[in-house]
Structures are given as C-alpha cells and as structure tokens.
C-alpha cells in the first residue's frame, strides 16, 4: 500500500492543483499525464492479483499454513 492509496480523492486533487500552482509553466494536463504512468502500473498489479489470487495469498499460506 502506498501513501497515495491512503489519501482521499479530494486530498489528491488538492495536491495536483497545488503542484500546478507551484509550477505555473506546467499545464494541469501535463501533471495528470505524468501521474498516469504510475496509475497504469498500479492497475496492472491489481489486475494481476485478480487474475492470479494465489500471488497475494502465498505469504499468509506460508506463515499460517493450510
């Protein structure tokens, strides 16, 4: 779990708008497109866990057994 996962959507939007205010030469579209690569990676990981749930379950099985 990343710090971004712990923030609410309104907090994330405030951070994006704050970043746009700090660097006025950057367009809001550029900031959002810069974040998209990380969001795609997170969605790919989530899809992988949905397709192969044993990936997420191997460690608890290892620790606690069947």
C-alpha positions in Angstrom: 0.0 0.0 0.0 1.4 3.4 -1.0 0.9 6.7 0.6 -1.3 7.7 -2.3 -3.6 4.8 -1.5 -4.2 6.2 2.0 -5.3 9.7 0.7 -8.9 10.6 -0.2 -9.7 11.7 -3.7 -10.2 15.3 -2.6 -6.7 15.4 -1.0 -5.2 14.0 -4.2 -6.9 16.7 -6.2 -5.6 19.4 -3.8 -2.1 18.1 -4.3 -2.5 18.2 -8.1 -3.8 21.7 -8.0 -1.0 22.7 -5.6 1.6 21.3 -7.9 0.0 23.3 -10.8 0.3 26.4 -8.6 3.9 25.8 -7.7 5.0 25.3 -11.3 2.7 27.6 -13.3 4.6 26.9 -16.5 3.2 23.3 -16.3 -0.3 22.7 -17.5 -2.6 20.7 -15.4 -2.8 18.2 -18.2 0.9 17.6 -18.1 0.8 16.9 -14.3 -2.0 14.4 -14.7 -0.3 12.7 -17.7 2.8 12.4 -15.6 0.9 10.6 -12.9 -0.8 8.3 -15.4 2.2 6.0 -15.8 2.1 5.2 -12.1 -1.6 4.6 -12.1 -1.3 2.2 -15.1 1.3 0.2 -13.2 -1.0 0.1 -10.1 -3.9 -1.1 -12.2 -1.8 -3.7 -13.9 -0.8 -5.1 -10.5 -4.4 -5.1 -9.4 -5.5 -6.9 -12.5 -2.7 -9.5 -12.0 -3.9 -10.1 -8.4 -7.5 -10.5 -9.6 -6.4 -13.0 -12.3 -4.0 -14.9 -10.1 -5.1 -14.5 -6.5 -2.5 -17.0 -5.3 0.1 -14.2 -5.7 -1.5 -12.3 -2.9 -2.3 -15.4 -0.8 1.1 -17.2 -0.9 2.6 -15.4 2.1 -0.3 -15.9 4.6 -0.4 -19.5 3.5 3.3 -19.8 4.0 3.1 -18.3 7.5 -0.1 -19.9 8.8 -0.3 -23.0 6.6 -3.4 -24.5 5.1 
